[in-house]
Amino acid sequence: MSRLTDLIAQAKAKDQALGQELEREFKVLSSRRSFGLNFERHLPESVELPGRPVRKGDKVRILPSRGSTAKGDQRLWKVLKLETVNGKKTAQVDLLDAAEPEQQQVAAADLIVVAEFMDYIYPGLVSTGKVERGGDKPFHTVINGENFHAVEALTFTHRGKIDMIYVDPPYNTGAKDWKYNNDYVESEDLYRHSKWLAMIERRLKVARELLNPKDSILVVTIDEKEYLRLGLLLEQTFPEARMQMVSVSINPAAVARAGFFGRSDEYYFFLMFGAAGVKPTPLSEEWITTKGRTHKGDIRWDLLRKSGSSPTRDGHPETFYPFFISSDGKKFHSVGEPIGVGANRKDTMPPKGTIAVWPIRKNGTEGRWRLKPSTAREVLKAGCLRIGELKGQSTPIYYLAEGERQKIEDGTYDVIGKREDGSVITSTLESTERVTVPGTQWRIGSHDATQYGTRLLLKLLPDRRFPFPKSLFAVEDVLRLFLVGKRDALVLDFFAGSGTTAHAVMRINKQDGGRRQSILVTNNEVAADEQAKLRKGNLRPGDAEWEKWGICDYITKPRIEAAITGKTPDGEDIEGDYKFTDEFPMAEGFEENAEFFTLTYETPVAVSHNRAFERIAALLWMRAGSEGRRIQKLPVKGWEVADTYGLLIDLDKAAPFCKAAGAKRTIRIAYIVTDDERRFQSVARRLPEAIEPIRLYESYLTNFRFSMGR
């Protein structure tokens, strides 16, 4: 329901006749369709804040009892009073926007604070850990919080400073891939598309304040579900930008769907601001069409065992069957038949002199093959199945997907022999580099999301899964095409997911010695299928045992740490090598720094009275470049100078502060805490011209009073 229709509903509750008249006029106006994208701009969203202490005046929801999987009361209440009754903290709450007054006395533990996006926020950051291997390099930052509010927080630290925003928002498939106002948006929701557009538009309007208007890039990825609406929204929101859309192949083996063409690609919208543009870059021949060929290098053998979505035996009995291979692992004997639902694979007796190979996943559970037995036999006969390293019943089987087999048929690759297991040996296409600008259709092997997204992530985080991560090398290529020569670029991703963007920034830094920074924003949402289990186990959002399964804590932070250290969360060296452009063992890691934060919500009174400084401290450090030491506590001597900024809280100590700041050539910002504008100006005049004076907390509070997304 849009804001206007909600107000009409409130009017009808108070005056039926007036409300109906307003509704009739609204319908007349809304039927007039202007040229362009028209959609319901729904009520501002709300976000629940688990772990945030309940305060008097807060908006809250009442949680269902522990152990319940019920949705719970979605109405909003205001906390009127907090008190302790019989040793338990309770709250008196009043129902908001109610036709009839209603109050309750509720245990404070059964309340969860809600922030509505129409409310002003005063953000802070609490550090939850860091990784330091980069010496004096600036820190990559990962913020766990609602991305709308986190991007608002960045309007204080990075307004007009971001060189590239890269976002991969939820694709609005109708599955449980995103929430709106604490509800999963289902495919049957009549307002599904307008809710998605309203959600995206609000974030884009705030994000535009962060982009450098003279030279910056916005990249938004999407699939066929919303690309038409997204394109119009981007044109309307950024009329000054030059926009282009690129089709990117993410799955060479197209995913077939009944009645539809197989899907193999998605779309990248590029919006270029000011002087920004694609830079001619050394690219392999794979990027360039020559003599009708767009692929160079070796033919690609893929793992036959299914990965990605629905990779297990459950629900797919037709693709759980054995391959029988010789005991020495050198030859195929035959392809078995599916053993059926509930059957035990151990009951299958292989022919004499053979072993049975099953689709066993790395964690020991039963998976499934990509092909049905009849198709597998045809592919085997064509020499397009290959036996991997002998590992008993979990020996890997590789195959050439339909697209790769077609390249043999059309002559792109020649068959020059066969291996002992009957698999074909093909010619290799030479790979050379050329400095060029790519076209708008990218069919690049390294952009395969299964191979270099899902499977690469499993190397860093064994047994941890994230749905549909981007190919690391696809994101890396996007960055390279615009950030060549920008070695100090700032890159923001506020739909960070698994953390691919930061990983890609670190890759290109290693290649050219850059000091680029990434800022990632993600929440700690627990996957839909996990939530029911956790609720049955008497857990709630905010509980440590719940939060550890959230996206940020379970995937994003561990992935960034693993990429830098070269070790899995269990402390083991990461297996395998990075490929393309720069090939080296993943266990080497990166010489980079990263720090992880959780977004907090402060009160303006606490901020202005210096009671929230420790939670504001990280924002001051980020505004000064996220480099070096941070001033985390109020200095006892009245002032302090760190590596890139200084803080003065006692203006009577202005002389030594200005002297120390001027003597340190790396200082960029001087934060001066005072309510007196004249004294602030007096101190500012004594600072070197290269140092930017900022008045606290007036600058901070004013920034968020004029909220960008409202």
C-alpha positions as semicolon CSV with decimal commas, in nm:
position;residue;x (nm);y (nm);z (nm)
1;M;0,000;0,000;0,000
2;S;0,143;0,341;-0,097
3;R;0,174;0,627;0,150
4;L;-0,126;0,806;-0,005
5;T;-0,355;0,502;0,005
6;D;-0,256;0,448;0,369
7;L;-0,350;0,807;0,456
8;I;-0,684;0,764;0,275
9;A;-0,748;0,451;0,484
10;Q;-0,683;0,654;0,799
11;A;-0,920;0,927;0,678
12;K;-1,193;0,668;0,610
13;A;-1,153;0,533;0,963
14;K;-1,229;0,878;1,103
15;D;-1,476;1,006;0,841
16;Q;-1,619;0,743;0,605
17;A;-1,776;0,987;0,360
18;L;-1,468;1,208;0,334
19;G;-1,243;0,904;0,293
20;Q;-1,454;0,764;0,010
21;E;-1,455;1,099;-0,170
22;L;-1,076;1,124;-0,142
23;E;-1,044;0,766;-0,269
24;R;-1,256;0,843;-0,579
25;E;-1,044;1,148;-0,665
26;F;-0,725;0,951;-0,609
27;K;-0,838;0,679;-0,851
28;V;-0,909;0,941;-1,119
29;L;-0,564;1,094;-1,079
30;S;-0,382;0,760;-1,065
31;S;-0,547;0,648;-1,391
32;R;-0,370;0,927;-1,579
33;R;-0,050;0,765;-1,697
34;S;0,237;0,995;-1,794
35;F;0,520;0,877;-2,017
36;G;0,780;0,676;-1,829
37;L;0,783;0,439;-1,532
38;N;0,479;0,458;-1,304
39;F;0,467;0,261;-0,980
40;E;0,338;0,278;-0,626
41;R;0,591;0,446;-0,399
42;H;0,506;0,234;-0,099
43;L;0,521;0,332;0,260
44;P;0,879;0,382;0,378
45;E;1,025;0,051;0,484
46;S;1,096;-0,054;0,836
47;V;1,372;-0,269;0,977
48;E;1,388;-0,469;1,297
49;L;1,695;-0,408;1,515
50;P;1,770;-0,728;1,710
51;G;2,006;-0,672;1,999
52;R;1,928;-0,301;2,029
53;P;1,819;-0,224;2,390
54;V;1,460;-0,105;2,423
55;R;1,433;0,262;2,527
56;K;1,143;0,482;2,627
57;G;0,987;0,632;2,313
58;D;1,102;0,349;2,083
59;K;0,881;0,196;1,815
60;V;0,861;-0,178;1,874
61;R;0,695;-0,500;1,764
62;I;0,586;-0,775;2,001
63;L;0,765;-1,100;1,924
64;P;0,593;-1,440;1,920
65;S;0,676;-1,664;2,214
66;R;1,000;-1,860;2,199
67;G;0,966;-2,189;2,014
68;S;0,684;-2,053;1,796
69;T;0,721;-2,033;1,417
70;A;0,423;-1,796;1,388
71;K;0,478;-1,469;1,207
72;G;0,403;-1,262;1,514
73;D;0,227;-0,930;1,563
74;Q;0,335;-0,694;1,283
75;R;0,168;-0,388;1,437
76;L;0,386;-0,108;1,572
77;W;0,375;0,002;1,934
78;K;0,537;0,292;2,118
79;V;0,714;0,235;2,450
80;L;0,556;0,467;2,706
81;K;0,733;0,345;3,018
82;L;0,993;0,091;3,130
83;E;0,993;-0,057;3,479
84;T;1,102;-0,364;3,672
85;V;0,823;-0,586;3,804
86;N;0,909;-0,892;4,017
87;G;1,268;-0,877;3,899
88;K;1,176;-0,864;3,528
89;K;1,200;-0,561;3,304
90;T;0,862;-0,477;3,152
91;A;0,735;-0,210;2,915
92;Q;0,405;-0,032;2,885
93;V;0,332;0,002;2,512
94;D;0,073;0,195;2,317
95;L;-0,054;0,085;1,974
96;L;0,035;0,330;1,697
97;D;-0,205;0,445;1,423
98;A;-0,498;0,266;1,586
99;A;-0,863;0,362;1,540
100;E;-0,919;0,272;1,906
101;P;-0,658;0,322;2,180
102;E;-0,488;0,002;2,298
103;Q;-0,216;-0,050;2,559
104;Q;-0,034;-0,355;2,693
105;Q;0,219;-0,443;2,960
106;V;0,483;-0,662;2,791
107;A;0,811;-0,820;2,898
108;A;1,092;-0,608;2,749
109;A;1,259;-0,929;2,630
110;D;0,957;-0,992;2,405
111;L;0,997;-0,660;2,220
112;I;1,211;-0,580;1,920
113;V;1,294;-0,222;1,825
114;V;1,182;-0,111;1,479
115;A;1,331;0,175;1,276
116;E;1,108;0,318;1,005
117;F;1,271;0,478;0,706
118;M;1,072;0,797;0,757
119;D;1,255;0,844;1,089
120;Y;1,579;1,037;1,115
121;I;1,875;0,828;1,226
122;Y;2,204;0,914;1,392
123;P;2,435;0,624;1,309
124;G;2,743;0,487;1,474
125;L;2,972;0,191;1,414
126;V;3,101;-0,075;1,652
127;S;3,406;-0,275;1,542
128;T;3,360;-0,653;1,545
129;G;3,708;-0,750;1,429
130;K;3,983;-0,675;1,180
131;V;4,249;-0,835;0,961
132;E;4,581;-0,656;0,911
133;R;4,834;-0,771;0,652
134;G;4,862;-0,456;0,440
135;G;5,097;-0,236;0,638
136;D;5,002;0,129;0,586
137;K;4,738;0,055;0,322
138;P;4,386;0,190;0,386
139;F;4,130;-0,052;0,530
140;H;3,851;-0,219;0,340
141;T;3,538;-0,191;0,555
142;V;3,242;-0,426;0,595
143;I;2,929;-0,285;0,762
144;N;2,664;-0,516;0,903
145;G;2,338;-0,324;0,898
146;E;2,030;-0,221;0,702
147;N;2,179;-0,092;0,378
148;F;1,950;0,211;0,347
149;H;2,069;0,339;0,684
150;A;2,430;0,239;0,622
151;V;2,434;0,433;0,294
152;E;2,286;0,729;0,482
153;A;2,573;0,700;0,731
154;L;2,817;0,722;0,440
155;T;2,672;1,060;0,336
156;F;2,868;1,196;0,635
157;T;3,191;1,015;0,553
158;H;3,200;0,987;0,172
159;R;2,966;1,240;0,014
160;G;3,085;1,300;-0,344
161;K;3,394;1,080;-0,297
162;I;3,295;0,737;-0,436
163;D;3,452;0,639;-0,771
164;M;3,237;0,332;-0,835
165;I;2,922;0,183;-0,690
166;Y;2,871;-0,182;-0,786
167;V;2,549;-0,345;-0,665
168;D;2,386;-0,682;-0,722
169;P;2,037;-0,633;-0,571
170;P;1,780;-0,909;-0,517
171;Y;1,640;-1,011;-0,856
172;N;1,277;-1,032;-0,737
173;T;1,229;-1,384;-0,869
174;G;0,924;-1,450;-0,653
175;A;1,123;-1,690;-0,436
176;K;1,221;-1,596;-0,081
177;D;1,513;-1,383;-0,197
178;W;1,426;-1,054;-0,026
179;K;1,206;-0,901;0,241
180;Y;0,998;-0,585;0,241
181;N;0,884;-0,461;0,581
182;N;0,973;-0,793;0,742
183;D;0,770;-0,996;0,490
184;Y;0,913;-1,211;0,213
185;V;0,778;-1,085;-0,119
186;E;0,611;-1,376;-0,296
187;S;0,548;-1,416;-0,670
188;E;0,170;-1,384;-0,611
189;D;0,205;-1,042;-0,446
190;L;0,016;-0,794;-0,668
191;Y;0,250;-0,515;-0,556
192;R;0,565;-0,723;-0,602
193;H;0,720;-0,510;-0,878
194;S;0,633;-0,174;-0,727
195;K;0,765;-0,282;-0,385
196;W;1,091;-0,379;-0,550
197;L;1,113;-0,051;-0,742
198;A;1,033;0,153;-0,432
199;M;1,303;-0,033;-0,239
200;I;1,565;0,021;-0,511
201;E;1,472;0,383;-0,581
202;R;1,509;0,490;-0,217
203;R;1,860;0,348;-0,200
204;L;1,967;0,487;-0,536
205;K;1,857;0,839;-0,437
206;V;2,078;0,831;-0,130
207;A;2,365;0,661;-0,315
208;R;2,375;0,932;-0,581
209;E;2,495;1,172;-0,309
210;L;2,804;0,954;-0,265
211;L;2,916;0,940;-0,629
212;N;3,181;1,183;-0,752
213;P;2,976;1,388;-1,005
214;K;3,289;1,470;-1,207
215;D;3,406;1,113;-1,268
216;S;3,231;0,802;-1,135
217;I;3,047;0,484;-1,234
218;L;2,732;0,310;-1,113
219;V;2,697;-0,058;-1,205
220;V;2,375;-0,249;-1,134
221;T;2,333;-0,617;-1,224
222;I;1,997;-0,780;-1,289
223;D;1,829;-1,067;-1,476
224;E;1,525;-1,079;-1,704
225;K;1,268;-1,047;-1,422
226;E;1,320;-0,673;-1,366
227;Y;1,564;-0,542;-1,627
228;L;1,300;-0,344;-1,818
229;R;1,170;-0,167;-1,508
230;L;1,518;-0,118;-1,369
231;G;1,637;0,046;-1,692
232;L;1,354;0,301;-1,681
233;L;1,410;0,366;-1,311
234;L;1,781;0,433;-1,369
235;E;1,705;0,672;-1,654
236;Q;1,456;0,863;-1,441
237;T;1,677;0,874;-1,132
238;F;2,000;0,966;-1,312
239;P;1,901;1,171;-1,620
240;E;2,250;1,323;-1,637
241;A;2,425;0,984;-1,673
242;R;2,526;0,806;-1,992
243;M;2,378;0,456;-1,965
244;Q;2,458;0,133;-2,144
245;M;2,347;-0,226;-2,086
246;V;2,571;-0,531;-2,138
247;S;2,466;-0,896;-2,165
248;V;2,697;-1,123;-1,964
249;S;2,705;-1,503;-1,996
250;I;2,716;-1,651;-1,647
251;N;2,638;-2,014;-1,730
252;P;2,772;-2,170;-2,052
253;A;2,543;-2,469;-1,993
254;A;2,210;-2,285;-2,022
255;V;1,950;-2,364;-1,756
256;A;1,653;-2,510;-1,943
257;R;1,300;-2,427;-1,826
258;A;0,980;-2,584;-1,958
259;G;0,835;-2,373;-2,236
260;F;1,114;-2,115;-2,228
261;F;1,457;-2,066;-2,381
262;G;1,743;-2,181;-2,160
263;R;1,877;-1,894;-1,950
264;S;2,252;-1,841;-1,964
265;D;2,306;-1,469;-1,908
266;E;2,218;-1,164;-1,703
267;Y;2,249;-0,792;-1,758
268;Y;2,480;-0,520;-1,631
269;F;2,367;-0,156;-1,644
270;F;2,658;0,088;-1,658
271;L;2,590;0,454;-1,574
272;M;2,878;0,692;-1,641
273;F;2,897;1,034;-1,475
274;G;3,111;1,329;-1,576
275;A;3,435;1,227;-1,746
276;A;3,396;0,856;-1,662
277;G;3,412;0,603;-1,942
278;V;3,539;0,260;-2,042
279;K;3,917;0,261;-2,065
280;P;4,099;0,065;-2,340
281;T;4,235;-0,236;-2,153
282;P;4,458;-0,533;-2,239
283;L;4,205;-0,809;-2,312
284;S;4,247;-1,164;-2,431
285;E;4,118;-1,279;-2,769
286;E;3,826;-1,437;-2,585
287;W;3,675;-1,088;-2,565
288;I;3,705;-1,026;-2,936
289;T;3,507;-1,195;-3,213
290;T;3,738;-1,314;-3,492
291;K;3,624;-1,534;-3,778
292;G;3,300;-1,608;-3,596
293;R;3,478;-1,739;-3,288
294;T;3,436;-1,580;-2,948
295;H;3,611;-1,837;-2,726
296;K;3,986;-1,893;-2,695
297;G;4,188;-2,133;-2,483
298;D;4,123;-2,495;-2,381
299;I;3,783;-2,657;-2,407
300;R;3,611;-2,647;-2,066
301;W;3,546;-2,971;-1,877
302;D;3,291;-2,925;-1,599
303;L;3,216;-3,136;-1,292
304;L;2,922;-3,368;-1,364
305;R;2,808;-3,362;-1,001
306;K;2,543;-3,090;-0,958
307;S;2,627;-2,782;-0,754
308;G;2,451;-2,453;-0,696
309;S;2,075;-2,473;-0,638
310;S;1,912;-2,810;-0,550
311;P;2,239;-3,009;-0,550
312;T;2,121;-3,299;-0,331
313;R;1,964;-3,638;-0,401
314;D;1,638;-3,543;-0,225
315;G;1,359;-3,481;-0,473
316;H;1,567;-3,586;-0,774
317;P;1,576;-3,969;-0,778
318;E;1,621;-3,985;-1,155
319;T;1,971;-3,834;-1,132
320;F;2,107;-4,046;-0,845
321;Y;2,271;-4,350;-1,004
322;P;2,618;-4,508;-1,026
323;F;2,890;-4,501;-1,290
324;F;3,087;-4,824;-1,300
325;I;3,456;-4,774;-1,373
326;S;3,752;-5,009;-1,369
327;S;3,914;-5,063;-1,031
328;D;4,225;-4,874;-1,143
329;G;4,011;-4,574;-1,243
330;K;4,129;-4,574;-1,604
331;K;3,821;-4,683;-1,797
332;F;3,443;-4,657;-1,795
333;H;3,254;-4,986;-1,777
334;S;2,892;-4,868;-1,792
335;V;2,629;-4,626;-1,666
336;G;2,394;-4,767;-1,401
337;E;2,026;-4,700;-1,336
338;P;1,867;-4,479;-1,065
339;I;1,827;-4,680;-0,746
340;G;1,501;-4,510;-0,640
341;V;1,377;-4,315;-0,341
342;G;1,494;-4,447;-0,006
343;A;1,725;-4,714;-0,151
344;N;2,071;-4,752;0,001
345;R;2,354;-4,709;-0,249
346;K;2,561;-4,961;-0,053
347;D;2,323;-5,233;-0,169
348;T;2,433;-5,183;-0,531
349;M;2,684;-5,449;-0,641
350;P;2,924;-5,331;-0,913
351;P;3,026;-5,570;-1,195
352;K;3,340;-5,774;-1,131
353;G;3,659;-5,570;-1,162
354;T;3,477;-5,237;-1,126
355;I;3,382;-4,988;-0,857
356;A;3,067;-4,780;-0,833
357;V;3,111;-4,403;-0,847
358;W;2,833;-4,188;-0,696
359;P;2,771;-3,810;-0,684
360;I;2,906;-3,773;-0,330
361;R;2,956;-3,413;-0,218
362;K;3,265;-3,289;-0,035
363;N;3,087;-3,300;0,299
364;G;3,001;-3,668;0,244
365;T;2,630;-3,619;0,170
366;E;2,458;-3,761;-0,136
367;G;2,430;-3,525;-0,431
368;R;2,311;-3,588;-0,784
369;W;2,439;-3,586;-1,141
370;R;2,356;-3,315;-1,393
371;L;2,248;-3,569;-1,656
372;K;1,992;-3,848;-1,660
373;P;2,134;-4,198;-1,735
374;S;2,014;-4,204;-2,096
375;T;2,181;-3,871;-2,171
376;A;2,493;-3,973;-1,983
377;R;2,528;-4,281;-2,206
378;E;2,504;-4,066;-2,519
379;V;2,763;-3,823;-2,386
380;L;2,989;-4,113;-2,285
381;K;2,960;-4,265;-2,634
382;A;3,065;-3,930;-2,782
383;G;3,381;-3,928;-2,568
384;C;3,259;-3,632;-2,362
385;L;3,284;-3,791;-2,016
386;R;3,617;-3,807;-1,835
387;I;3,731;-3,977;-1,513
388;G;3,912;-3,760;-1,260
389;E;4,159;-3,856;-0,989
390;L;4,067;-4,196;-0,840
391;K;3,898;-4,143;-0,501
392;G;3,686;-4,454;-0,465
393;Q;3,310;-4,403;-0,476
394;S;3,354;-4,021;-0,478
395;T;3,587;-4,020;-0,783
396;P;3,501;-3,701;-0,978
397;I;3,345;-3,741;-1,323
398;Y;3,382;-3,452;-1,569
399;Y;3,181;-3,378;-1,880
400;L;3,159;-3,141;-2,172
401;A;2,838;-2,940;-2,147
402;E;2,617;-2,903;-2,453
403;G;2,776;-2,571;-2,549
404;E;3,125;-2,720;-2,536
405;R;3,018;-3,026;-2,737
406;Q;2,876;-2,790;-2,998
407;K;3,220;-2,628;-3,032
408;I;3,357;-2,968;-3,137
409;E;3,076;-3,015;-3,388
410;D;3,115;-2,672;-3,546
411;G;3,493;-2,707;-3,576
412;T;3,596;-2,452;-3,313
413;Y;3,796;-2,736;-3,157
414;D;3,944;-3,035;-3,339
415;V;3,953;-3,383;-3,179
416;I;4,321;-3,482;-3,194
417;G;4,301;-3,804;-2,992
418;K;4,141;-3,991;-2,705
419;R;4,247;-4,069;-2,350
420;E;4,250;-4,419;-2,204
421;D;3,903;-4,360;-2,054
422;G;3,767;-4,277;-2,401
423;S;3,738;-3,901;-2,345
424;V;3,834;-3,675;-2,634
425;I;4,154;-3,475;-2,650
426;T;4,096;-3,147;-2,832
427;S;4,311;-2,881;-2,987
428;T;4,391;-2,562;-2,796
429;L;4,312;-2,215;-2,924
430;E;4,592;-1,968;-2,874
431;S;4,526;-1,684;-2,631
432;T;4,673;-1,343;-2,697
433;E;4,606;-1,000;-2,550
434;R;4,497;-0,685;-2,724
435;V;4,439;-0,336;-2,582
436;T;4,078;-0,268;-2,673
437;V;3,728;-0,179;-2,550
438;P;3,490;-0,479;-2,530
439;G;3,148;-0,496;-2,691
440;T;2,810;-0,533;-2,524
441;Q;2,796;-0,914;-2,530
442;W;3,039;-1,082;-2,294
443;R;3,084;-1,455;-2,346
444;I;3,389;-1,508;-2,129
445;G;3,478;-1,840;-1,969
446;S;3,603;-1,677;-1,650
447;H;3,258;-1,525;-1,589
448;D;3,103;-1,867;-1,524
449;A;2,922;-1,814;-1,192
450;T;2,921;-2,185;-1,106
451;Q;3,291;-2,242;-1,165
452;Y;3,429;-1,912;-1,035
453;G;3,151;-1,807;-0,799
454;T;2,996;-2,104;-0,618
455;R;3,296;-2,339;-0,638
456;L;3,556;-2,073;-0,571
457;L;3,365;-1,966;-0,261
458;L;3,363;-2,327;-0,140
459;K;3,742;-2,328;-0,153
460;L;3,751;-2,033;0,087
461;L;3,461;-2,148;0,303
462;P;3,429;-2,528;0,279
463;D;3,077;-2,656;0,353
464;R;2,932;-2,302;0,365
465;R;2,690;-2,213;0,088
466;F;2,565;-1,883;-0,048
467;P;2,302;-1,868;-0,325
468;F;2,433;-1,755;-0,663
469;P;2,759;-1,569;-0,584
470;K;2,903;-1,372;-0,874
471;S;3,213;-1,495;-1,055
472;L;3,510;-1,327;-0,887
473;F;3,671;-1,268;-1,226
474;A;3,357;-1,113;-1,377
475;V;3,349;-0,848;-1,104
476;E;3,725;-0,803;-1,138
477;D;3,686;-0,734;-1,511
478;V;3,414;-0,474;-1,447
479;L;3,640;-0,291;-1,202
480;R;3,941;-0,308;-1,432
481;L;3,755;-0,157;-1,729
482;F;3,692;0,164;-1,536
483;L;3,955;0,184;-1,262
484;V;4,275;0,131;-1,463
485;G;4,499;0,416;-1,351
486;K;4,279;0,498;-1,051
487;R;4,495;0,328;-0,791
488;D;4,332;0,508;-0,498
489;A;3,973;0,449;-0,609
490;L;3,687;0,404;-0,363
491;V;3,439;0,125;-0,448
492;L;3,105;0,079;-0,268
493;D;2,878;-0,227;-0,275
494;F;2,567;-0,191;-0,057
495;F;2,417;-0,528;-0,156
496;A;2,741;-0,704;-0,072
497;G;2,619;-1,061;-0,021
498;S;2,918;-1,294;-0,011
499;G;3,178;-1,016;-0,049
500;T;3,290;-1,073;-0,409
501;T;3,341;-0,700;-0,473
502;A;3,601;-0,655;-0,199
503;H;3,775;-0,974;-0,314
504;A;3,793;-0,838;-0,670
505;V;3,930;-0,502;-0,551
506;M;4,209;-0,685;-0,368
507;R;4,285;-0,882;-0,685
508;I;4,338;-0,574;-0,902
509;N;4,535;-0,401;-0,624
510;K;4,780;-0,692;-0,632
511;Q;4,811;-0,667;-1,009
512;D;4,910;-0,299;-1,026
513;G;5,019;-0,214;-0,670
514;G;4,704;-0,010;-0,609
515;R;4,564;0,115;-0,278
516;R;4,197;0,097;-0,376
517;Q;3,944;0,062;-0,096
518;S;3,613;-0,117;-0,087
519;I;3,319;-0,047;0,141
520;L;3,075;-0,335;0,171
521;V;2,731;-0,319;0,329
522;T;2,530;-0,631;0,406
523;N;2,284;-0,739;0,670
524;N;2,291;-1,046;0,891
525;E;1,968;-1,199;0,760
526;V;1,937;-1,572;0,818
527;A;1,822;-1,780;0,520
528;A;1,448;-1,850;0,511
529;D;1,486;-2,228;0,540
530;E;1,710;-2,191;0,847
531;Q;1,479;-1,954;1,034
532;A;1,208;-2,210;1,103
533;K;1,462;-2,454;1,252
534;L;1,611;-2,186;1,474
535;R;1,270;-2,068;1,596
536;K;1,174;-2,425;1,686
537;G;1,494;-2,435;1,888
538;N;1,368;-2,142;2,102
539;L;1,597;-1,893;1,930
540;R;1,522;-1,541;1,811
541;P;1,702;-1,272;1,610
542;G;1,957;-1,112;1,840
543;D;2,053;-1,439;2,010
544;A;2,418;-1,528;1,950
545;E;2,321;-1,877;1,830
546;W;2,086;-1,717;1,576
547;E;2,314;-1,438;1,455
548;K;2,608;-1,669;1,382
549;W;2,411;-1,810;1,086
550;G;2,345;-1,467;0,931
551;I;2,491;-1,365;0,594
552;C;2,744;-1,120;0,734
553;D;2,878;-1,335;1,018
554;Y;2,859;-1,671;0,839
555;I;2,967;-1,574;0,487
556;T;3,081;-1,216;0,419
557;K;3,325;-1,157;0,704
558;P;3,480;-1,508;0,691
559;R;3,520;-1,481;0,312
560;I;3,708;-1,147;0,333
561;E;3,927;-1,278;0,614
562;A;4,000;-1,601;0,424
563;A;4,087;-1,412;0,105
564;I;4,338;-1,192;0,292
565;T;4,497;-1,460;0,511
566;G;4,487;-1,743;0,258
567;K;4,336;-1,972;0,521
568;T;3,988;-2,120;0,567
569;P;3,791;-2,048;0,889
570;D;3,934;-2,378;1,023
571;G;4,289;-2,249;0,974
572;E;4,371;-2,469;0,675
573;D;4,554;-2,335;0,369
574;I;4,306;-2,261;0,088
575;E;4,348;-2,515;-0,190
576;G;4,390;-2,420;-0,554
577;D;4,515;-2,124;-0,755
578;Y;4,367;-1,799;-0,875
579;K;4,339;-1,798;-1,253
580;F;4,340;-1,546;-1,536
581;T;4,531;-1,215;-1,545
582;D;4,727;-1,301;-1,229
583;E;4,776;-1,667;-1,137
584;F;4,906;-1,758;-0,791
585;P;4,813;-1,991;-0,503
586;M;4,506;-1,879;-0,310
587;A;4,691;-1,971;0,009
588;E;4,921;-1,670;-0,046
589;G;4,635;-1,434;0,043
590;F;4,663;-1,059;-0,006
591;E;4,861;-0,781;0,157
592;E;4,548;-0,591;0,256
593;N;4,369;-0,464;0,567
594;A;4,000;-0,499;0,651
595;E;3,781;-0,409;0,947
596;F;3,428;-0,525;1,024
597;F;3,160;-0,307;1,184
598;T;2,801;-0,326;1,303
599;L;2,575;-0,025;1,249
600;T;2,432;0,132;1,565
601;Y;2,157;0,387;1,623
602;E;2,243;0,676;1,853
603;T;2,039;0,961;2,002
604;P;2,127;1,320;1,908
605;V;2,145;1,412;2,276
606;A;2,404;1,140;2,347
607;V;2,607;1,251;2,045
608;S;2,606;1,621;2,126
609;H;2,706;1,553;2,488
610;N;3,007;1,335;2,392
611;R;2,842;1,022;2,533
612;A;2,845;0,839;2,198
613;F;3,198;0,925;2,089
614;E;3,329;0,566;2,087
615;R;3,054;0,471;1,840
616;I;3,106;0,784;1,628
617;A;3,485;0,737;1,625
618;A;3,493;0,495;1,331
619;L;3,293;0,738;1,114
620;L;3,547;1,014;1,183
621;W;3,830;0,776;1,090
622;M;3,652;0,666;0,770
623;R;3,594;1,026;0,662
624;A;3,969;1,081;0,695
625;G;4,049;0,786;0,467
626;S;4,020;0,468;0,681
627;E;4,397;0,468;0,723
628;G;4,629;0,416;1,014
629;R;4,547;0,457;1,381
630;R;4,200;0,554;1,503
631;I;4,121;0,785;1,794
632;Q;3,878;0,554;1,972
633;K;3,835;0,736;2,303
634;L;3,812;1,100;2,406
635;P;4,171;1,217;2,470
636;V;4,247;1,290;2,835
637;K;4,479;1,580;2,744
638;G;4,205;1,751;2,542
639;W;4,342;1,678;2,195
640;E;4,505;1,405;1,991
641;V;4,655;1,365;1,645
642;A;4,638;1,029;1,464
643;D;4,783;0,940;1,121
644;T;4,532;1,119;0,896
645;Y;4,323;1,336;1,130
646;G;4,320;1,513;1,462
647;L;4,062;1,574;1,735
648;L;4,037;1,881;1,960
649;I;3,784;1,870;2,246
650;D;3,937;2,135;2,475
651;L;3,965;2,461;2,283
652;D;4,198;2,600;2,548
653;K;4,453;2,349;2,409
654;A;4,416;2,479;2,052
655;A;4,776;2,604;2,026
656;P;4,955;2,270;2,082
657;F;4,690;2,091;1,875
658;C;4,738;2,319;1,573
659;K;5,114;2,294;1,606
660;A;5,107;1,912;1,616
661;A;4,859;1,889;1,328
662;G;5,064;2,125;1,112
663;A;5,385;1,934;1,179
664;K;5,234;1,608;1,052
665;R;5,200;1,631;0,675
666;T;4,958;1,336;0,650
667;I;4,677;1,510;0,844
668;R;4,374;1,577;0,624
669;I;4,098;1,666;0,871
670;A;4,080;1,843;1,207
671;Y;3,765;1,769;1,409
672;I;3,692;2,053;1,652
673;V;3,431;1,993;1,923
674;T;3,252;2,318;2,014
675;D;2,909;2,481;2,018
676;D;3,066;2,822;1,957
677;E;3,094;2,906;1,586
678;R;3,331;3,200;1,651
679;R;3,576;2,989;1,850
680;F;3,558;2,719;1,583
681;Q;3,650;2,972;1,314
682;S;3,932;3,105;1,531
683;V;4,088;2,756;1,555
684;A;4,024;2,683;1,186
685;R;4,221;2,994;1,080
686;R;4,526;2,866;1,268
687;L;4,536;2,537;1,079
688;P;4,731;2,484;0,753
689;E;4,521;2,529;0,437
690;A;4,566;2,162;0,347
691;I;4,374;2,054;0,662
692;E;3,994;2,057;0,644
693;P;3,836;2,184;0,971
694;I;3,509;2,015;1,071
695;R;3,295;2,128;1,361
696;L;3,160;1,856;1,586
697;Y;2,901;1,767;1,648
698;E;2,718;2,023;1,441
699;S;2,847;1,885;1,110
700;Y;2,742;1,531;1,203
701;L;2,398;1,623;1,337
702;T;2,317;1,862;1,052
703;N;2,407;1,596;0,795
704;F;2,146;1,356;0,932
705;R;1,879;1,619;1,004
706;F;1,865;1,676;0,630
707;S;1,806;1,312;0,556
708;M;1,860;1,224;0,191
709;G;1,613;0,941;0,141
710;R;1,296;1,098;0,283
